[in-house]
Amino acid sequence: MHSNDMVKTIYHALDDKKAKDIVIMNIQNVSMIADYFVIASGENQNQMQAMADNAEEEMTKKDCYFRHMEGYPNTDWILMDYNDVIVHIFNKESRIFYDLDRIWRDALIVTVDQL
């Protein structure tokens, strides 16, 4: 599956669970670790888990499986590594604290419609 299609699937899966502030970062020209970061926030741990579960379920339907997951089920930050796409699901406080949006500010912010 192409990374653009992966991002679209993940974006819609997160959006279906009412994720807040979904940001898609194209990091291809900034780092070799992946093509994209998808960053989203959840209101509480249950919503964050539902977001991660839905993303995993939708990706599995397309025969795409994460390589690694961290932080599930009891954390303020869930990371899902799909090789070319890395998903970060934060609670509000951790998103502000870790501030990946600022750290990766050299990345190109794209919308799902631009993919």
C-alpha positions in Angstrom: 0.0 0.0 0.0 1.4 3.4 -1.0 2.1 5.8 1.9 -0.4 8.4 0.6 -3.2 5.8 0.8 -2.1 4.7 4.2 -2.3 8.3 5.5 -5.8 8.7 4.0 -7.0 5.5 5.7 -5.5 6.5 9.0 -6.8 10.0 8.8 -10.4 8.9 8.1 -10.2 6.2 10.9 -9.1 8.8 13.4 -11.6 11.3 12.2 -14.4 8.7 12.5 -13.6 8.6 16.3 -13.7 12.4 16.6 -10.0 13.0 16.8 -9.0 16.6 17.5 -6.4 18.6 15.5 -5.3 16.0 13.1 -2.1 17.1 11.4 -0.4 15.3 8.5 3.3 16.1 8.1 5.2 15.1 5.0 8.7 14.4 6.5 10.3 12.9 3.4 12.6 15.9 2.9 13.4 16.2 6.6 14.1 12.6 7.7 14.5 9.1 6.4 12.6 7.4 9.2 9.2 7.7 7.4 7.3 9.5 4.7 4.6 10.9 7.0 3.6 11.6 10.6 0.0 11.7 11.4 -0.6 13.5 14.7 -3.9 13.7 16.5 -5.3 14.4 19.9 -8.0 12.6 22.0 -10.0 13.9 24.9 -9.3 11.0 27.2 -7.7 7.6 27.3 -10.8 5.7 26.2 -11.1 7.9 23.1 -7.4 7.6 22.4 -7.7 3.8 22.5 -10.8 3.9 20.2 -8.8 6.0 17.8 -5.9 3.6 17.8 -8.2 0.5 17.5 -10.1 2.0 14.6 -6.9 3.0 12.7 -5.6 -0.6 13.2 -8.9 -2.1 12.1 -9.1 0.0 9.0 -5.5 -0.7 8.1 -5.9 -4.4 8.7 -8.8 -4.4 6.3 -6.3 -3.3 3.7 -3.8 -5.9 4.7 -1.5 -3.3 6.2 -0.2 -4.0 9.7 1.8 -1.9 12.1 5.4 -2.9 12.7 5.4 -1.6 16.3 3.0 0.0 18.8 3.9 1.8 22.0 1.8 3.3 24.7 -1.3 1.2 24.4 -3.4 1.0 26.5 -2.2 3.0 29.5 -0.5 6.2 28.4 -0.9 9.8 27.3 0.8 9.0 23.9 0.2 6.1 21.6 2.6 5.6 18.7 1.8 3.3 15.8 4.6 2.6 13.3 3.5 1.6 9.9 7.0 1.9 8.4 6.3 4.8 6.0 3.7 6.3 8.2 4.0 6.9 11.9 0.9 7.8 13.9 1.0 9.8 17.1 -2.1 9.9 19.3 -1.8 12.3 22.3 -3.9 13.6 25.0 -4.0 17.4 25.0 -1.4 17.9 27.8 1.1 15.5 26.3 0.7 17.0 22.8 1.5 20.4 24.2 4.4 19.1 26.3 6.1 17.1 23.5 5.2 19.6 20.8 6.1 17.5 17.8 4.4 20.1 15.6 7.2 22.5 16.6 10.1 20.0 16.7 9.2 18.9 13.1 8.4 22.4 11.9 10.6 21.9 8.8 8.1 19.2 7.6 5.5 20.1 5.0 2.0 20.2 6.4 -0.5 18.7 4.0 -4.2 18.1 4.0 -5.8 14.7 3.2 -7.2 16.3 0.0 -3.6 17.0 -1.2 -2.6 13.4 -1.0 
